[in-house]
Amino acid sequence: PRDDSRKGSRAMSLRIIFAGTPAFAVPCLRAAARYNEVVAVYTQPDRPAGRGRALTPSPVKLEALQRGIEVLQPETLKKQVSRDALRALEPDIMIVVAYGLILPQRILDIPNYGCWNVHASLLPRWLGAAPIQRAIEAGDTDTGVCLMRMEKGLDTGPVLLSQSLAIGEHETGGQLHDRLAELGAQVLADGLGLLRAGIVPAARPQPEDGVTYAHKLDKHEAKLDWSQPAAALANKVRAFNPWPVAEAELAGERVRIHGAVAIETAHGTTPGTVLAAGRNGIDIACGDGALRIRSLQREGGKVITAADFLNARRDLVSA
């Protein structure tokens, strides 16, 4: 690290390598660059996206290019040439946020202060790829962010700093994603601030109890099973918004459900039956209770309210 005088105080400006790919990592990149020198950004290679399947740079790459930071996009970090290139950058620390590649131990050992990871859960709950969505799907009422010192295992390293927040009753996966991205940047900034002041945050080993895994989302999970409890389906609708978006059969029509709430009601009716339909929504019988659909999407259409859907499906409107 080098000395850097600001407002009369002396602090170290760290040489940082940042590794990240999706939009979630962008606020952390900004936080890392605020008072430090980000000497390079590692991100996933450009991937096909959109209807034209054109090669598209990651959000982190776009942010790095805008800041004039060198961007590296290796397919793997397991080769000697990758290790040599990273070592030549002489990093004090490497910050990893949703990068998408496994870092071998030989990579973890290169930076002076090791590699830090920002993870969107309160470890050891929800290790793995989709902690934000799995927390909502499971009905958790709170979550948070951990700043962790990386080890060879998957999200198993000791926690340096953490911050919790409450999950809103109707909060979607996309909304919680954005809040946790900003909270992650704040926690990272706190950790780097300590390090710049010469203080290495104390590492706390993760508890052995309470380990859960947040497996990667798959589109096949999006199909709702009306025999399940309404509360579980409502959580799934929230968790899978904006991707992959819950799907269901509604009165013989395949729709995507963007907004819904669970209704406590005893119906004694076959799951999947429309119980009521009107201005407040469309109530569907579930294994326990009913799911009130508030916004949905017909095939090839845009997201509309339940009331607008019923304008085209007058046969469903309750008397």
N, C-alpha and C positions, 0 to 999 in steps of 0.2 A: 504493500500500500504506500501511497505517497501522502505527504502532509498537504493539507488544503485549508487555507485560512478563509473563514467566512464570518463576517460580523464580529470580528475580534476574537473568535474562538478558533482553536486548532483541532482539526479532525482529519481522519484519513479518508482519502478518496480511493475507493476500491476498484480494482480491475475486475470487471464482471463479464462472464460469459452467460448469456441468457438462452435457454432452450425452451421453446414453447411453440404451439401451433394454432389453436382455435381462438375465437374472440375472448373466451374466458381469461386467457393469458395476457391480453393486451394491457389492462390496467396495471398488472404486475411489472410488465416491461417499462411502462412509464414511471412507476415508482422506483425501479432499479436505476433508471437513467437520471433521476432527479438530481442526485448529489454525487453520482459515481460515474466512472467511465465504462460504458458497455462496449467492450472491444470487439465483440462479435455476437451474432444471433444465430442459433441453430434452429431450424424448423423443418417440417416435413417437406419433401419434394412437392412441386405443384401437381395438383390432381385434377382430373376431368370433373367438371361441375356444370349444372344447368342443362337446359334442353339441348344445347349445341355440343355439350360435353367438351368444351374448350378447357385447356389447361389453365387452372386458376391458382394464383398464389394464396397462401394462408393469410389470415388477418394479422398474424404476428410479423410475417414477411413484409406486408404492406406498411405496417407501423415502423419497422426497422428501416426500410428504404426511405420513408419520409424523414427519418431522423439522420440519414446518412451513415447508418451502421452497416458494417459488412455482414452479409447473409451467407450462411453455409447450409447446404441441404443434402447431406450424405444419406444414402439409403440405409446404412448401418454404421454403428460406431465400434464394431467388433474387429475391424481391420487395423493393422499397425499404422497405416498411413493416416487413419482418422485420429489415432492417439497422438501421433507425431504432430499433426496440424493443430490439435487442441493444446498440446504442451507448448508449442511455439508461441502461443498467445499469452503465456505466462499469467494465467488467471489467479487472482486471489480467491475467488469463489465462483461457483457455477450455480445459477438459479434455474430450477426446472419447474415448469408449470404446464401440465397437460401436453407434454412434448409428443408422446406417441411412440418413442423408441426406448427399449431397455438399455440402461447404461451399465456396461460391464464394470467389474470392480476396478480394473485398471484405469478406467475413465474417472471413476469416483475418487481415486487416489491422487489425481493430478492437481486440482486446485489446492492452494495453501490451507484454506479453511473448509475444504471438502465441498460437497454439493448439497444445496438446500432445496426442498420441494414444498410448494404450496398446494395443500390438498383440501378439497371442499367438503370436509366432514369433521366431526370430533372423534378422532381415532381413539380406540381401534374399531369404532362403529363405521361401517361402510368403507372398507378398503376396496380399491379397485376402480373400475372405469367409469361408473355412472352413479356416484354417491348422491348427487343432487336429486335425481329422479327417484332413486330407490328410497331415499328418506321420505319423500312425499307419498310414494306408493305404499309404504309401510305404515303410514299414518303418524309418523313422528311429529312431535309438536315443536321440537327445536333441533338445530344443527349448528354448524359453524365452520371455522377454518383452522387448520393446523399448519404451522411452519415446522417442517420436519427435517432432520439431518438424514440424508439418504444412505441406505444400506443396500446390499445386493438383493434382498427380498422385496416383494411387492408391498410398498407402503408400510414397511415394518420398522422403520428407523425411529429413533427417539424424538420426542416432540420438544421443540425449542420454545415456541410461543403458540398460544391459541386464543380464539375469540369466538364466543357463541352468539347466536341470534335466534329469535323465535320464528317459526314458520307460520305464515298467515293462514287462517282457516280456509280461505279460498285461493291461496297463492298457487300459481302454476309453476311448472318446471322452468319455463323461460324467465318468469319474474324472479324466482329464487336464484337462478343462475346469475342474473345481473347483479343482485344484491351481494351474493357471495363473491363475485369477481371483484367488486369494490372493496369488500371486507378483506379479501385476500391481499389486495394491494396495500391496504393499511397495515396489516400484520407483517407483511414483508418489509415495508418501510420502517416499522418499529425495530425489527430484527437487524436490518442493515444499519439503522441509526446507532444501535448498541455496538455493533461491530466497528463502525467508523470511529466510535469513541474508545475503542480498545477493549470492549467488554464482549466476550463470547457468551451468548445466552446459554443458561444451564440446560443440559439435555436430560429429559425425563423419559425413561423407558416406557413404552406403551404397556398398559395392563394386559395380563393374559386373559382376563375375563371380558366378555362383551364383544368379542370379535365377530363381525359380520362382513360379508362380501357383496359388493355392489357390481354384479355382473353387467357386462356391456348390454345396452338395449338392442333388441332385435324386433324387426317389423312384425314378426308373427305374434308377438306378445300383445299387439295393439287390438286384437279382436276381443271384444267384450263377451263374456259368458253370463247371460242373464240369470243363471242359476246361482251365481255368487251373491253375497250380501251387497245391498246397494251402497253401503259405506265403502266397501272395498273397491267397487267400480268407480265411485266418485273420486276416490284417491288416484285411481289409475288414469282417469280422464285428466285430472290436474297434472299428474306427473308426466304424462306423455304429450303435453302441450308445451312447445310447438312441434315436437317430433318424438315418436313417429305418428302421433295423433290417434286416439282411440277410434276403433271402427265397430260397427254393429249392424245387425239386421233390424230395421224399423218398419213394421207393417209391410213386409215384403220388399223393402228398398234398402240397398246398401248405402249407409251414410257414415261420415266421419263426425265424431262428436268433440266439439271444442270446449264446451262449458256445460257442467251438470252438477247437481247437488243431490245428496241422499235425503229421502223423505221417510220418516217413520210412519208406517201404515200396515195394518193387517189386512191382506187382500184375499188370501186363499185361492189365488188365480195362477194359472200356468205362467212361469217366468217368460218374459218377452211380450206379454200381452199389454196393449195400450190401456191404461186404467183411466186416464183423463187427458184431455188436450185442449189448451186454450191460451189466453194471453200470458199466463204465468209460466207456461212450458208444457212439455209432453211427459207425462208420468208413465214409466214402464215398470211393470211388475218384475221384481227380482226375487232371488231365493229368500231374502229377508228384506222387507221394506220395498221401496220403489226408488227409481232413479228419475229425477226431474231434469230433462234435457232443456237447456236454455239457449244454446247456440250450436249449430251443426252445418254440415256441408254436403250437398248432394254430389253425385259423381259428375266431375267436370265443371262444377259450379264454385261459387265463392262462399265464404262463411256468412251465414245469415242467422237471424234470430229464429226461435221456434215459431213465433207468431207469423213471420214471413213464410216459413216452410208450410205452415198450415193454410196459408192463402192458396197454395197449390195443391194441398191435400185436404180439401174440405170434408172428405169422407172420414177423417180422423177427429174432427172437431166435436167435443162433447156437447151434448144438448144443454 
